[in-house]
Amino acid sequence: MEYRCIGSSDLVVSAVGVGGLAFGGWPMGGEQFRPVSDDEGIETIHTALDIGITCFDTAASYALGHAEQMLGKALGTHRENIVVITKCGTSWNDATNSMERNGTYQHVIESAEASLYNLQTDYIDLLLVHWPDLSTPFEETMSALESLQKSGKIRYAGVSNFMPEMMQECRQYVDIIANEICYSIFDRRIEADIIPFCTSNEMSVISYGSLGHGLLSGQMTNKESFVSSNWRASGHALGLPLFDQGKHFKQNILVQDQLRSIAESAGYSLPDVALAWVLQQDVVACSLVGFENPEQLSTAVAATDCGLTMDVMNDIESISTEAFQRMIVDEDLNPTSGHWNPWNRNPSAFSFGAID
């Protein structure tokens, strides 16, 4: 297993981490994905620890705190040897039956206290603001993180799904060390300005969605259909028309097949190569994967050990560029033409927790 530092901090993490849609996400709560039982999730965590994974990512909003509770139960005596990342800045609204952004000082403090209790720990290694709350000044949100840091309840602060100008403002009030954000062979929007910003400011990218939200797992076919409760039925992944049945999905399945062929010819699986491609970026400290069971964890080690030749990487790069450009040139679907900006669409077009 390869290990990397997060930003300029002393947090050292495995290059592949467990998070997002597995133990730490919606499946465990039975929402939008296959439910993952506590026993299965805990077994996956223990297997991850055995193979050297040290980064575990969750959020206060995942299964409304239950994900954090299970992670805390699973870590037990391993706590001092791993890095726990969780997120604040969203709250459940009973009236609307939905998750909403909430970056107010009081909520961030209360959310962090609840996370500490759920995780059965005295400190959080890295607390991220899950999504920017555009109705609350960033100064207020960041001052809450600063207070938590000064009190020793969090070691470091960061953000998730923030754009460069947002990060620039946040850095006036607290030292944020990472931006957790979507990045994959299919979705390269952060290369335009977020990766350069993080690189020049000694911040890291922590990537999610690096298996293309399932497309790079190699298991999907062009006959795939998504039930209405599955967020993929919208056709979009944070504004990118990845699963658009009418225009892009079938072409992306062909891309998946091309990439699988290249990977297998090199002696690896498609998920191995997909993660290795993301990790070629030095700014990526960790790529989070939603492992649903222990058997899938072999990908984590293989991805960090891939010895792909330059010719193979060039082939992947060419296929990736063509697929990405094909999707972003549709101005109606992505008017920013390749820049990360999920706010350029109706907020209902993406959810707050189902795919991050």
HELIX and SHEET records of a PDB file:
HELIX    1   1 TRP A   26  GLY A   29  1                                   4    
HELIX    2   2 ASP A   38  ASP A   50  1                                  13    
HELIX    3   3 TYR A   62  GLY A   65  5                                   4    
HELIX    4   4 HIS A   66  LEU A   75  1                                  10    
HELIX    5   5 GLY A   76  ASN A   81  5                                   6    
HELIX    6   6 TYR A  105  LEU A  119  1                                  15    
HELIX    7   7 PHE A  138  LYS A  150  1                                  13    
HELIX    8   8 PRO A  164  CYS A  170  1                                   7    
HELIX    9   9 ARG A  189  GLU A  191  5                                   3    
HELIX   10  10 ILE A  194  SER A  200  1                                   7    
HELIX   11  11 GLY A  212  SER A  217  5                                   6    
HELIX   12  12 TRP A  231  SER A  234  5                                   4    
HELIX   13  13 PHE A  249  SER A  265  1                                  17    
HELIX   14  14 LEU A  270  LEU A  279  1                                  10    
HELIX   15  15 PRO A  294  LEU A  297  5                                   4    
HELIX   16  16 SER A  298  ASP A  305  1                                   8    
HELIX   17  17 MET A  310  ILE A  328  1                                  19    
HELIX   18  18 PRO A  342  ASN A  344  5                                   3    
HELIX   19  19 PRO A  347  ALA A  349  5                                   3    
SHEET    1   A 2 TYR A   3  CYS A   5  0                                        
SHEET    2   A 2 VAL A  12  SER A  14 -1                                        
SHEET    1   B 8 VAL A  16  VAL A  18  0                                        
SHEET    2   B 8 VAL A 284  VAL A 289  1                                        
SHEET    3   B 8 SER A 204  TYR A 208  1                                        
SHEET    4   B 8 ILE A 176  CYS A 182  1                                        
SHEET    5   B 8 ILE A 154  SER A 160  1                                        
SHEET    6   B 8 ILE A 124  VAL A 129  1                                        
SHEET    7   B 8 VAL A  83  CYS A  88  1                                        
SHEET    8   B 8 CYS A  55  ASP A  57  1                                        
SHEET    1   C 2 THR A  90  ASN A  93  0                                        
SHEET    2   C 2 SER A  98  ARG A 101 -1                                        
END                                                                             
